[in-house]
Amino acid sequence: MNRNVFITGASSGLGKETCIYFAEAGWNVFAGSRKTEDLKEIANYKNVKPVRIDLEDGESVKEAAKYVEKECGDSGLAVVIHNAGSIFFSPYEYMEESSARNLFEVLFWGPFALTRLLLPSLKKYKAQTDQNAKVLNVLSRAAWNSDPWTAIYAAAKAALLRLNDTQYLELKSSGIDVTSVIPGLIDTPFIGKSVSMIKQALFEIPEEGKKHYLEPMTRLAKISEATAKKHMGTPPSFIAKKIVKIAESKTTEISYHFGTDTFIYSLLNRFLPRTVPVWMTKKIFGL
C-alpha cells in the first residue's frame, strides 16, 4: 500500500531534509512550498511531487489540499506535517498589525485549515490499514516561553500547541494521531538570516524607540550571529530522522521534544516557578 506524506515548508532547512529522508524511506512525498521553483533539488527524487501552497492565501490552501487528496486517491494520506515557518522581529509598540496578521495566517490559520481539508483523506488511509493516520505540528519552545521582539511568532506557536492538544483528544477516535514536534534551535541558514532581520527592525524603529531597544536588540543580533557561526543548533538531519520515525511508529505521544535548549526549558517549566525562565530571559537580553 502507498504511504503518502504532505510536508509544508519543504524548500529549505528542516522541511527539505525531512522530504529527503521520507523519499529515501520509500514514501510518496508531496513537498509544499510557496514557490515550487525552490523545490527543484528534491524534485529530482522520483517519489517527490512539488505542491504550491501559500499559507497566507486561503484559496491556495484549498487548491493544495484538493490536489494532494486527488493524487493520494484510494490509498489516502498517511501523514501531514505542518513545518512551514516564518518570523519577524519588532517591539510590540512599533509592530505593524498587517505583518502580525499575516504571520498568524502562516503559523496558525494555514495549518488549522489544511488539516481540516485533509481529514477525509487521512480517514481514508486509516480505513485501509491497522495504523492510524498522523498530523505532525512542528512547533518551537517559543510556544512555552516567549523571547522579546518575537511576540506574534510566540503567540501563534502557542495557539497551534493548544490546537494540537485539542486535536489529539478529538481526532483519536477517528483513527488520526496528532502530535507536536518541538525541536529547539536548528542549525540552518535561517539563524544567520535573522541577524539581518533584527538589524532591519532596528533601522525602522523611530529614534525615540532606539533609546529603549537599541542595546538589547543589538545584543540579540550578536547572540544570533555567534550561534550561526558556531553551528550551535541541532542538525536538521537529526530532527528529520526523528520525524520519519514518529511517522512510521504505531504509537504516537502527544508531544516530542528534541534539542538541548528544549530539554532545559522543559525542565525549568516543569519544576520551577514561571518567574525563573522570565528572569533568565531578562538577564540574557539585558532587560
C-alpha positions as CSV (number, residue, x, y, z in Angstrom):
1,M,0.0,0.0,0.0
2,N,1.2,3.5,-0.8
3,R,2.4,5.6,2.1
4,N,1.8,9.3,1.3
5,V,3.0,12.3,3.3
6,F,2.5,16.0,2.7
7,I,5.1,18.4,4.1
8,T,4.8,22.2,4.1
9,G,7.8,24.5,4.2
10,A,9.7,21.9,2.1
11,S,12.1,24.2,0.2
12,S,14.8,24.5,2.8
13,G,16.1,23.7,6.2
14,L,14.2,21.1,8.2
15,G,11.4,20.7,5.7
16,K,13.8,19.9,2.9
17,E,15.7,17.4,5.0
18,T,12.5,15.7,6.1
19,C,11.4,15.4,2.5
20,I,14.6,13.7,1.5
21,Y,14.5,11.2,4.4
22,F,10.9,10.3,3.7
23,A,11.7,9.9,0.0
24,E,14.7,7.7,0.7
25,A,12.5,5.6,3.1
26,G,10.2,4.8,0.2
27,W,7.3,7.2,0.9
28,N,5.4,9.2,-1.7
29,V,6.2,12.8,-0.7
30,F,4.1,15.9,-1.5
31,A,6.6,18.8,-0.9
32,G,4.8,22.0,-0.2
33,S,6.3,25.4,-0.8
34,R,5.1,28.9,-1.7
35,K,7.5,28.8,-4.7
36,T,7.7,25.5,-6.5
37,E,10.9,26.6,-8.3
38,D,12.6,26.3,-4.9
39,L,11.9,22.6,-4.9
40,K,13.9,21.7,-7.9
41,E,16.6,19.8,-6.0
42,I,14.3,17.5,-4.0
43,A,12.0,17.1,-7.1
44,N,14.8,15.0,-8.6
45,Y,13.6,12.2,-6.4
46,K,11.0,10.3,-8.5
47,N,8.7,9.9,-5.5
48,V,8.6,13.6,-4.7
49,K,5.9,15.8,-6.1
50,P,6.1,19.6,-5.7
51,V,2.9,21.3,-4.4
52,R,2.4,25.1,-4.5
53,I,0.9,26.3,-1.3
54,D,0.8,29.8,0.1
55,L,-0.5,29.6,3.7
56,E,-1.4,33.3,3.7
57,D,-3.9,32.6,0.9
58,G,-7.0,30.5,1.8
59,E,-7.7,29.6,-1.9
60,S,-4.1,28.4,-2.3
61,V,-4.5,26.1,0.8
62,K,-7.8,24.7,-0.7
63,E,-6.2,24.1,-4.1
64,A,-3.2,22.3,-2.5
65,A,-5.4,20.1,-0.3
66,K,-7.6,19.2,-3.3
67,Y,-4.6,18.3,-5.4
68,V,-3.0,16.1,-2.6
69,E,-6.3,14.4,-1.9
70,K,-6.8,13.6,-5.6
71,E,-3.2,12.3,-6.1
72,C,-3.4,10.1,-3.0
73,G,-6.6,8.5,-4.3
74,D,-7.9,5.4,-2.6
75,S,-4.7,5.0,-0.6
76,G,-5.4,8.2,1.4
77,L,-3.0,10.4,3.1
78,A,-0.9,8.8,5.9
79,V,0.8,11.9,7.3
80,V,0.6,15.7,7.1
81,I,3.5,17.7,8.6
82,H,3.0,21.4,9.3
83,N,6.5,22.6,9.0
84,A,6.2,25.9,7.2
85,G,7.5,28.8,9.2
86,S,8.3,32.5,9.2
87,I,9.2,35.2,11.7
88,F,9.7,38.9,12.0
89,F,11.3,40.9,14.8
90,S,9.7,44.1,16.2
91,P,9.0,45.7,19.5
92,Y,5.3,45.4,20.2
93,E,4.7,49.1,20.3
94,Y,6.0,49.6,16.7
95,M,4.7,46.4,15.2
96,E,2.6,46.6,12.0
97,E,-0.7,44.9,12.5
98,S,-0.8,43.7,8.9
99,S,2.5,41.9,9.5
100,A,1.2,40.3,12.7
101,R,-1.9,39.1,11.0
102,N,0.0,37.6,8.0
103,L,2.3,35.7,10.3
104,F,-0.6,34.2,12.2
105,E,-2.0,33.1,8.8
106,V,1.2,31.2,8.1
107,L,1.8,29.7,11.6
108,F,-1.8,29.1,12.8
109,W,-4.7,29.6,10.4
110,G,-3.0,27.9,7.5
111,P,-2.3,24.7,9.4
112,F,-5.8,24.9,11.0
113,A,-7.5,25.0,7.6
114,L,-5.2,22.5,5.9
115,T,-5.7,19.8,8.5
116,R,-9.4,20.1,8.3
117,L,-9.4,20.0,4.5
118,L,-7.3,16.8,4.5
119,L,-9.3,14.9,7.2
120,P,-11.3,12.9,4.6
121,S,-8.0,11.7,3.0
122,L,-6.5,10.9,6.4
123,K,-9.6,8.9,7.4
124,K,-9.4,7.1,4.1
125,Y,-5.9,5.9,5.0
126,K,-7.0,4.7,8.4
127,A,-9.9,2.8,6.9
128,Q,-7.5,0.6,5.0
129,T,-4.7,-0.1,7.5
130,D,-4.2,-1.1,11.1
131,Q,-2.1,2.1,11.7
132,N,-3.5,5.5,12.4
133,A,-3.0,8.5,10.1
134,K,-1.0,11.3,11.6
135,V,-0.8,15.1,11.9
136,L,2.6,16.5,13.0
137,N,2.7,20.1,14.1
138,V,6.3,21.4,14.1
139,L,6.5,24.0,16.9
140,S,9.1,25.8,18.9
141,R,10.0,26.3,22.5
142,A,8.5,29.8,21.9
143,A,5.2,28.1,22.4
144,W,6.2,27.8,26.1
145,N,8.5,30.8,26.7
146,S,8.4,33.9,24.6
147,D,11.5,36.0,23.8
148,P,11.3,39.7,23.4
149,W,10.6,41.2,19.9
150,T,9.0,37.9,18.7
151,A,5.6,38.3,20.2
152,I,3.5,37.2,17.3
153,Y,5.7,34.2,16.5
154,A,5.4,33.0,20.1
155,A,1.7,33.7,20.2
156,A,1.0,31.8,17.0
157,K,3.1,28.8,18.1
158,A,1.4,28.8,21.5
159,A,-2.0,28.8,19.7
160,L,-1.0,25.9,17.5
161,L,0.2,24.0,20.5
162,R,-3.2,24.4,22.2
163,L,-4.9,23.4,18.9
164,N,-2.6,20.4,18.6
165,D,-3.6,19.2,22.1
166,T,-7.3,19.5,21.4
167,Q,-7.0,17.7,18.1
168,Y,-5.1,14.9,19.8
169,L,-8.1,14.4,22.1
170,E,-10.8,14.8,19.5
171,L,-9.4,13.0,16.4
172,K,-8.1,9.9,18.1
173,S,-11.5,8.1,17.8
174,S,-11.4,8.8,14.0
175,G,-8.1,7.0,13.7
176,I,-5.9,10.1,13.5
177,D,-3.0,10.7,15.8
178,V,-2.0,14.4,16.4
179,T,1.4,15.3,17.9
180,S,3.6,18.3,18.3
181,V,7.3,18.2,17.5
182,I,9.4,20.8,19.4
183,P,12.9,20.6,18.0
184,G,14.6,23.6,19.7
185,L,17.3,25.6,17.9
186,I,18.1,24.0,14.5
187,D,21.4,24.7,12.6
188,T,20.0,26.1,9.4
189,P,20.8,29.3,7.4
190,F,17.7,30.9,9.0
191,I,19.7,31.7,12.1
192,G,22.1,33.8,10.1
193,K,19.3,35.5,8.2
194,S,17.7,36.5,11.5
195,V,20.7,38.8,12.1
196,S,19.9,41.0,9.1
197,M,16.2,40.9,10.1
198,I,17.0,42.2,13.6
199,K,19.2,45.0,12.1
200,Q,16.5,45.9,9.7
201,A,13.9,46.1,12.5
202,L,16.2,48.4,14.5
203,F,16.7,50.6,11.4
204,E,12.9,51.0,11.1
205,I,12.4,52.0,14.8
206,P,11.9,55.7,15.4
207,E,14.7,57.5,17.2
208,E,12.7,57.7,20.4
209,G,12.4,53.9,20.4
210,K,16.1,53.3,19.9
211,K,16.7,54.7,23.4
212,H,14.9,51.7,24.8
213,Y,15.6,49.0,22.2
214,L,19.0,49.6,20.5
215,E,21.2,48.0,23.2
216,P,19.1,44.8,23.9
217,M,18.2,44.2,20.3
218,T,21.9,44.6,19.3
219,R,22.7,42.0,21.9
220,L,20.1,39.7,20.3
221,A,21.7,40.2,16.9
222,K,25.2,39.3,18.3
223,I,23.8,36.2,20.0
224,S,22.2,35.1,16.7
225,E,25.4,35.8,14.8
226,A,27.6,33.8,17.2
227,T,25.1,30.9,17.2
228,A,25.1,30.7,13.4
229,K,29.0,30.9,13.2
230,K,29.5,28.2,15.8
231,H,26.7,25.9,14.5
232,M,25.2,25.6,17.9
233,G,21.8,24.3,16.8
234,T,20.8,20.7,16.3
235,P,21.5,19.4,12.7
236,P,18.3,19.3,10.7
237,S,19.1,15.8,9.5
238,F,18.8,14.6,13.1
239,I,15.4,16.1,13.6
240,A,14.3,14.8,10.1
241,K,15.2,11.2,11.0
242,K,13.2,11.6,14.3
243,I,10.1,12.8,12.4
244,V,10.3,9.9,9.9
245,K,10.5,7.5,12.9
246,I,7.4,9.1,14.5
247,A,5.5,8.8,11.3
248,E,6.3,5.1,11.0
249,S,5.6,4.3,14.6
250,K,2.4,2.5,15.5
251,T,2.0,4.5,18.7
252,T,2.2,8.3,19.0
253,E,2.7,10.6,22.0
254,I,1.0,14.0,22.3
255,S,4.4,15.7,22.0
256,Y,8.1,15.1,21.2
257,H,10.9,17.4,22.4
258,F,14.4,17.4,20.8
259,G,17.5,19.6,21.3
260,T,19.4,20.7,24.4
261,D,17.6,24.1,24.7
262,T,14.2,22.5,24.6
263,F,15.2,19.9,27.2
264,I,16.5,22.6,29.6
265,Y,13.3,24.8,29.2
266,S,11.0,21.8,29.6
267,L,12.7,21.1,32.9
268,L,12.5,24.7,34.0
269,N,8.8,24.9,33.2
270,R,8.1,21.6,34.9
271,F,9.9,22.1,38.2
272,L,10.4,25.8,38.8
273,P,8.1,28.8,39.0
274,R,7.4,30.7,35.8
275,T,9.4,33.6,37.2
276,V,12.7,31.7,36.7
277,P,12.7,31.4,32.9
278,V,11.4,35.0,32.7
279,W,14.3,36.1,34.9
280,M,16.8,34.2,32.7
281,T,15.4,35.9,29.6
282,K,15.8,39.3,31.2
283,K,19.4,38.6,32.1
284,I,20.2,37.3,28.6
285,F,18.9,40.4,26.8
286,G,19.8,42.9,29.5
287,L,16.2,44.0,30.1
